Amino acid sequence: MTSSTEPSSGAGPSLWRHRDFRRYLSGQAASVTGSAISSVVIPVLAVLEWDATTTEVAWLTFLGQLPPALPTLHAGALANRHSKRKQMITGDLVSAGAPAGVPVAAAQLDAHASRRFAQRGPAADEDRRRPLP
């Protein structure tokens, strides 16, 4: 008779005892959390900081969905030929680095907006923000 503390013959050792699994799980949790936060924060910042219209936010959301969709077929063929571990690490590093481009784009957008504002004057910009009757 076996005691209740011993694993049954069909069950293997727990995955929680494997260091690689714990590292993988924590990395994936961080990646998914960052992606979820970015998908909410970027459109909110576009509206609050850049006064983006509904159409601009829709385009921003659409363009955010394109990178995973475009290379899918080619990436699948390439993925079978290379190390899965290196692919996962590279993909997570690229995903972590991509939001770093948002402040750069914001700075360029601010520079462009200030040049446009200087050329057109404040009255033209206020006409755009005036609510419809």
Buried (B, 14 or more C-beta within 10 A) or exposed (E): EEEEEEEEEEEEEEEEEEEEEEEBEEEEEEBEEBEEEBEEEBBEBBBEEBEBEEEBBEEBEEEBEEEEEEEEEEEEEEEEEEEEEEEBEEEBEEBEEBBEEBEEEBEEEEEEEEEEEEEEEEEEEEEEEEEEE
